[in-house]
Amino acid sequence: MAMPIEDYALLSDCHSAALVSREGSIDWLCLPRYDSASMFGALLGTDDHGRWQVRPHDKTARATRSYDGDCFSLVTRWETSSGVAEVVDLMPYGGHRADVVRRVRGISGSVSFSEELRIRFGYARALPWVRQVGTAAEPALVATAGPDAIVVRGPRLHPSNHSHTARFDVAAGETVDLQLTWFRSHHPVPRPIDVDEAIARTSAWWAEWAGRIDYDGPHREAVIRSLLVLRALTYAPTGGIVAAASTSLPEDFGGVRNWDYRYVWLRDASLTLEVLLDHGFLRAAEEWRNWLVRAVAGDPADVQIMYGVAGERDLAEHVIESLPGYDGAAPVRTGNGAVDQYQADVIGEVMVALEAARMAGVDETRFSWPLQRSLLKFVEANLDRPDNGIWEIRGEPRHFTHSRVMIWAAFDRGVRAVREAGLDGHPERWERLRDRMKAEIDRHGYDESVGHFVQAYGSTEVDASLLLLPEVGFCRPDDPRMLRTVAAMERDLMHDGLLHRYRTTTGVDGIPGGEHPFLACSFWLVEQYATSGRRDDAAELMDRLIDLTNDVGLLSEEYDVEGRRHVGNTPQALSHLGLVRAADALLGRRGRAADRRRYNGGDGTRGSDAGDAAP
């Protein structure tokens, strides 16, 4: 039986990430980057697909865990009949290395520990060549397969049936350090790190970063942890923000809805950028914008919806036969076939986020504004093209209402860049295109016969992405059409108080099987409630969602209300940024960038009738 997804905690050095179970096992680790091939892949198979477990030999030992403050140093406290000990797990920040540290420290009495190391490089396709290179006083094990190698230091490890094991005792006041370092196999074996210095440096860096967070409101602990997660999923060398730390954790247990989220989606990264800006992180905006300029440089027609963390374009989807999948949910995939899709909302998301950066004080460069003008030219050239939508459907492309609204938003931001920020452009043409999109959406994206906005033109279905219409200023949250749309969602998409993205039974996505309520959508509903006069409903739903975080404050993509368990890739950036935005809405901060200013003051309350487009 697979370990529940909510039983995993995250380690990160802002280059890659590891997932550690409650049983003290690192079951997912890819080095040196988030999207590298796994060396520990038990998350998507069995122990024999790679893991590194450190826990008391006593199987009845009881564990509790928490992060050591505002960082990703995980402290697991083990209580046994003979004593108490703690394991501190971390991926040290800085140092230009790829390390994992596991410090075992005795608290009281004496505790006997077992260590089991199963190294499986290349998504468990390669058993490594393993050799002892240390001394009796300082044991070290080197494992090599193809281009990858690691050195593991700590208690001497002994071979046992394609694994290596050790036993050691730790008494009160004693410390035993274990460390793993990845390196390229043609390079010399790296020297050991100073564990005390690495722990202190890492804790200080995370504490300094968290100390700059601008937030003082309800659910502060959850908001701080969510912002930390967003930073932990940001690739430090480039500023690219991955959607999750994992691949192929299923949306449908036992099913085929298993995708690789270890890449940078322009949409998710744009939304994350705005959340970081809203909480005091101006430099993050500059880093991400620079990443964007590099990634999409060239012909706008070649813009993709996602890239690798360094801007790579080749993300072709592959099936990994060597991993059987989480609890048998196959296939395991790397890459993502959605990279070749046309998703019409993406440019709008980018334009909205870059406007937010500009409003926050990030100056345009000689490249950034010309890039945005080129993106608008691309949008205009593809104005009538059906798309795959925000949910990356693999069925027939359509004119999704949310996508059409984001095209409206793209031109709206272009107009405002000229009219309000004094940049050069074509405001009259963009205004005509914006107004054309507004009229089209009012005519086809809203169905008078059912009285609400619809998922796609010609459909009568609702879709949770419609909750985002007020967020970009297309209509007010209390627009009667919007209120009726919410009522339809509550009727058709709500399951035990949580929202599905859409009804999979319609076959719109072209994928067999179903899925569970999508957590980000329920956070969007909190925003809608909070900004349309239903504050009690907003607060109640927010409390419910906060209760779904695991013991260290993490959220996956979806939630199984019957099984009471997390579902999908974890931790999920979209879920955590949704949490932060919902908390902000409860504080009275609504909308995105200029729309927040217009609705909440600054230049006064917006005085147009409900349903009018933003000026």
Secondary structure as UniProt FT lines:
FT   HELIX           5..7
FT   STRAND          9..12
FT   STRAND          17..20
FT   TURN            22..23
FT   STRAND          25..30
FT   TURN            34..35
FT   STRAND          38..40
FT   HELIX           42..44
FT   HELIX           47..49
FT   STRAND          51..56
FT   TURN            59..60
FT   STRAND          62..67
FT   STRAND          74..79
FT   STRAND          83..90
FT   TURN            95..96
FT   STRAND          98..118
FT   HELIX           121..124
FT   STRAND          129..132
FT   STRAND          140..145
FT   TURN            146..147
FT   STRAND          148..153
FT   STRAND          158..159
FT   STRAND          164..172
FT   STRAND          175..184
FT   TURN            185..186
FT   HELIX           195..210
FT   TURN            211..212
FT   TURN            218..219
FT   HELIX           220..232
FT   TURN            236..238
FT   TURN            253..254
FT   STRAND          264..265
FT   HELIX           266..278
FT   TURN            279..280
FT   HELIX           282..295
FT   HELIX           300..302
FT   STRAND          306..307
FT   TURN            309..310
FT   STRAND          318..319
FT   TURN            321..322
FT   HELIX           326..328
FT   STRAND          333..334
FT   HELIX           337..340
FT   HELIX           345..360
FT   TURN            366..367
FT   HELIX           368..381
FT   TURN            382..384
FT   TURN            389..392
FT   HELIX           401..419
FT   TURN            420..421
FT   HELIX           427..440
FT   HELIX           441..445
FT   STRAND          446..447
FT   TURN            448..451
FT   STRAND          452..453
FT   TURN            457..458
FT   HELIX           464..468
FT   HELIX           470..472
FT   TURN            477..478
FT   HELIX           480..492
FT   STRAND          494..495
FT   TURN            496..497
FT   STRAND          498..499
FT   HELIX           504..506
FT   TURN            508..509
FT   HELIX           519..531
FT   TURN            532..533
FT   HELIX           535..546
FT   TURN            547..548
FT   TURN            551..552
FT   STRAND          558..560
FT   TURN            561..564
FT   STRAND          565..567
FT   HELIX           573..586
FT   TURN            587..588
FT   HELIX           594..600
FT   TURN            610..611
//
